[in-house]
Each structure stands twice: as C-alpha cells, then as structure tokens.
Amino acid sequence: MSKSTKYIVAIALLLGANLWLFFSNSDDTQTSEKYFDSEDLEGTSAFKFMYGGDTVQISLTGEGWLVNDQFLADQGFVNTLISVLERVEVGNTIENWDREAIGSVEVEFNFNSRYRFQFATDPNKTRSYFVTEAGAKEVAVPGYRDNVVDIFTLHPDQWRDRTIIDGSWRTIQNVKVENEAGSGFRISFVDKFFLVNGEQPTDSSAVVNYLNQFQQFQANEMISLGRFEEMDSIASAEPFATVFIDDIKYDHPIQLEIFPNKLNQSYHLVKDQDGQQMVIDARRINQILTNPENQ
C-alpha cells in the first residue's frame, strides 16, 4: 500500500472514531485542573494551527466555520475540537523546557483576545505538551486514547466539510449515470414515481434504496491539488464514469466525475462540478454505478 493510500485510510480512524471515542468515557466529576476555562472556549471565534509547513485557520463567520477563509469546515469536527480542549487536563509542569516544539496554536476568543502556545510530544509520541514562555505542561484528555496534540497536525483538507449531496427519493428528481462500459442508466421522477430508462421499475423499493444512498452523502476526504502527486496524475486522465444528480434543494445539478483506481486501491478519485477533488470508497462508487434493476 502506498504512503498516500495509508495516509488517506488513516483519516477515517483519526477523525471518526478517535475524535469521538472519549465522550463515552468522560467523567464530569473529576476535579483535575483544566488547561482552558470552559467559559472562554464557549466564546471561541478562531483557531490557527501551524505544523509541518501547513497553516490551518478555522474562523467563525456568518456562514459557519470556514477553513482558511475558503472552504466550509466540518462543523461537527470543530465542535469536537472545542470539546477536546474543554477537557484537556494539566499534568506535570516542566519549567526548564529544552525540547523542540513541533508546531504552534493560536486560539481567538470573542473576535478579540488571543492565546498562543506551542505544542510538542515525546519521542514515542505517547505524551503531549503545551509550551509557553513559562515552561511546558504535560496535558491529556481522560478517555482519549490518542496523543492530544495530533488534532493540531491535521492537514487543512481534513477539516473541510465532506458533504457532497444530501438528497433522497423524496427530493431527487433525476439521476443520470454515464459509463464507458456502456452500462449507463437514468432514473427520472415522472408523475407519481420514478422511471428507470423510461420504464416502470420491476422493484420500486430497489429504486428508493438506490436514491436514499445520497442522504448525507460524504466523501472519505477532500484532496487539494498538489497534495498527492499520485492523485494529481490520476486527475489528469479521463474519467471512466460521470454521475449527474438533480435535486430540488440545489440550484444546479451535482456532477461527479469518477476516475479509474489502481490495482488494489480501495477508493476512487472523484471531481465535482466545481473541480474539487475528493476520494470515495470503491464499494460506494460501485453501488452508485449499478442500475437498481440489477441489484
């Protein structure tokens, strides 16, 4: 498995299970010293993380949280970030800190005051430290299995909203699948229900199930141009399939261009109508490209 493949697959674990895992184990009765004042964090208006040459700016706007003033952030991940910081507890204090920090954090409160600190970890990456001019404090979140500072090292893409479309059989009007293999099909709402290639479907529940897969449909991860050379190479080729989805909630149809994956590659590169790149699990792509009459 290539380095980029491993990196992409790891995202689901890091951003899914690990960011949420600690909630079921948190103990609100503990009296340990918290690093942040929870009331201050309730007024958080921006975050800035600097790590490995990347800068992530997450800012609260009238449209919600934005990543680097460009993309809508995953609002759930941002809320999780705030919850993690609310639960950070202080352990040992190291006054004469002489190790190298790996990155820095800036937290803005109420669009006004800012608090800055650097972060570090031990060689085994099992402990986290927040570093200021006063020294370093070892920090942890009860019930959170991973290194606390890992949340600050995510790529800007990993903070982006991954929702591609949120539609169902009640809102989708048309789906058109074009495929190089000639197995394309069209689902159209006519009168009171859907036709498949202009004909009454033999199994109406299969059509409903097919359309409902687009409810809160998310990419595995958004991929910016230049991030992975392998992805850029795939994007320069011709897509082997295109999917058009017309939903009444959207001003324009959603268009997804799907590119061939490589041998043993468990995902496909996909581009939307705005040229945004993403990766989507190969099994989900196969479901999208399969006529419900054949499922």
Steps between C-alpha positions, in 0.01 A plus 500: 500500500643840402575774749214715375260206521595430860466871580153522351374181662625618840282811486177315565650352816648824624210729422220255556543258787788665682362855516170375639610203707571688820142623544377163624779487758509859623447558872359843581556447875878516478661799671832502313622838380375588154735676261230722350208678660185348350327839504781646288472216250127563463599833344762357264493681166809361321778244513836500324721193485850508351668166440736352240479799267118503499283767656141424593281800579151409621283808541143554614297696244136566421509190280641281776860391551728546198839344426762749381222744403415280204323175580216413733635308796355180638295661776493175699880472500534860619253435783702190589819707503343741748378210714849348501657828612235539772609165643878545480645448847838610629752248627866561577654845455846524343644845571836455325367377167787429259333288231391608156135586440343347188234765437300788638139585580312828526150515648293815453224587745201719412675636187736690728750346744737220397685230687808342344703195587726245335451127516738206522510129564748242625706281263248216532211737431313387808496827693389851414638832620375857473794741509503871591767741621431379853597145410320187393203314641425140428136474394249223437129436452350223716372219282665637185732228375709697252757770551314827567725705273419278199184705448719802422694317228213431260530627145267789402308259273415285799305782665281561195134406478487175303128512416450470124122478486217444746208362302252213507221350292276781627719780362700354209337555161750339265813287511699437185796262492734498202753219488774411251394138533163586350309411817359847554142561609259776595250532785236771451205608713188498282150567632493311833813286495823424319571345165823313428611559142146616426337182629315406816748333739452135583590570865400844627668442838834446325464841334418664834799332664726611215393864535518497879872424489546869421371607842782689671734358238858583594839449343760310698721806473541816296831516309652833399705530181869436562454311824557154352697457178325169441156663518605781267616242247167316514310829465680574174348190339147462365222398740343163428157599632295812570200533728248785482258551791218753479352576843236764575707637790788603273507780243707293257544126443783327682756353263753238607780387268641166611856397412641147475670368810822306495541131580419431866400863551185503715381846398439714192599857429190707427454858376184704545354767272725765659817301442540407864682171548411233752538130564203265547498135604496265199207300637284810520600598146401153378158540661448837334593363157276193527151521353250428781326261261814286514553506875 
